[in-house]
Amino acid sequence: MMRSMFLATVSAAALGGCTGSSLPPVEPVEQVDLDRFMGDWYVIAAIPTSIEKESYNAVETYRREDERTIDTTFTFRKGGFDGERKEYNPTGFVRDDPSNAIWGMQFIWPIKADYRIAYLDDDYNVTVIARNKRDYVWIMARTPEIPDTDYAALIEFVERIGYDTTLIRKVPQRWPDES
């Protein structure tokens, strides 16, 4: 978020995968340069899965394993900035070519949860990860904070693609000054 996506997402995807939706599929971005997309993404806000409802300092990190496989590490502190550190390591599988914008995110074999890069700015600094079911969404950035105007525009985008934005939780981010 989808940042994000975890065991609960897999369970929800498995249980709800056959249900229909009156909404059209979430349109992914036209093209993702996978090498530019790799690295750390701070989870700014999300409609969270059950395991990330109390997340603080949430970060999703991507690393290419091969041409179409993405090693993913999702870390956060549970319940507060000093809470227990949690880590999950799903694998992303790029499903579409040539856009690279639709992945299957696998937490448990053989289920690959829907993961769509629905928004990505030109500088690869902000992204929105969505799902066709509109059950989870992740707004992520390369920095732990984004300007309020950018955040508001991303919330409007998420609403336009069919999400209930009242369910979005802003993820607390506080990092030591590294200067």
N, C-alpha and C positions, 0 to 999 in steps of 0.2 A: 505496500500500500503502500502489497500489497500486502507489501512493502505485504511484501510483504505479507492466507498463504500458510500455512503450518498444518499441524495435525488436524486441527478443527476444520480448516478449509478443506482438507482432503476428505474428511468424514462428511462434511456438508455437500461437497461436490459429488461424492459417491451416492449419498442418499437422495440428493435433489437433482441429479444429472438428467433424469428423464422427464422432469416437469417442464411444461411449456411456459412461454412468456409471450405476452402481447407486444413487448417491445422488440424492435429490430436488433440485430446483433450490434455490439459496440464496434464502431469503425476504428481500426487501428491507424496509427500514423502510416504514411506512405512508405517510409524507408527508415531503418535504424542501422547505423554503422555500429556493429557490435563492439568493435574495439574501442570506440569512443564512449559507448554506453557502460563499459566495464568500470569497476571501481566502487567507491563508497557513495551511498545515497542515504541521507538523513531522512527519516520518516517525519514529515512535518505534520501530517494529519491522516486519519484513516477512518473508515468504517471497519473497526477491528474484528479479527477473529477472537474466539474466546480466550486464547492464550495470551493475546497482546492487549487485552482491555486495560490493564494497569501498567502499560509499558512507559518507561522513561528512557531518554537517550537511545531511542531505537535507530539502528543503522542496518541497512541491507547492503551487502557487498557482493559484487559479481566478478567472476574470473572465468575466462574461457578455458574449458578443458580441451576442447577440440573445435572443429568447424561449426558444429550445431549443438554443442553441449556446454551448459553454463554451471559452474560450481557456484553455489549461493551460500552465504553465511548471513544469518539474521541474528543480531545481538540486541539485547536491551536489559535494562534494570527493571525488576518487577516491584511495583508498589511505591517506588520513590527513587531519587537519584542515588541513594546509598543501598537500595534494595539488592536482592540476589541477582547476580548476572545470569541471564539465560542465553542459550545459543541453540539455533536450529540450522541444519545444513541440507536443505532440499536441493534437488538438481533441476535445472531448467533445460528444456529441450525445445529448440527453435523449430516450430512447426511449419512456418510458411517461408517460401522463397519466391521472390527476392526481397520482400519487405523486412524480414527478421523481426516483425512486430507482434507476432502471436506465438506464445510459448505454451508448453505444458509444464507445470511446476509439480514435480514429484516428491512427495514426502514419504509415501508408502507405495511400494510396488504392488500392482501395476498402474495405479491411478495417477493420472497427470491432470491436475486442476487447471482450468482455464485462466490464462494470464495474458492480458492484452495491453500493449503500450498504446494508450489512447491519446496521450498528449506528450510531446517532447519539444522543448524549445530549440531553436536553431543552434544555440551554444552548448547544448547538452548539460544544462544546469538545473532544469526543472522537468519533472515528468509526472504523469498520472498513469497508474496501473489500474486497469478495470477488469471486470468480468461480465460476461453476457447476462448472468443472473442478477446483476446489480445488487449482490449481497455484500460484497466487500469492495473497497477501493482504497488506494494509497496515493497520497500526494507526497512526492519526495523531491529533495533538492541536494545539490552538492555541498551546501552549507547548512548549519543547524537552524538558521532563521532565514526567512524571506520577507521582503517588505509587505506591509499589510495590504497594499493595493494589489500586489501580485497574488497574495493569498485569496483575497476576495474574488479576483478574476478566475482563479482555479476552482473555487467553490461554485461559482456560476457555471463554469464549464461542466463540472461534475453533475450539477443539477440538469443542465441541458441534455446530457446523455442518458438521463433517466434515473438518477439516484435520488433517494430521500436524504437530503443534506442535513436534516435534523439529527441523523444518526452519526454524523462525523465527529470524531474526537480529535482535538488538537493534541499532538504528542509533545509533552514537555521535553525540552532540550536545554541542557546547561552543561557547557564544556569549559574546562580551565582555559584561560587565555594563554595561548602558546607563543605570544610575542616576546 
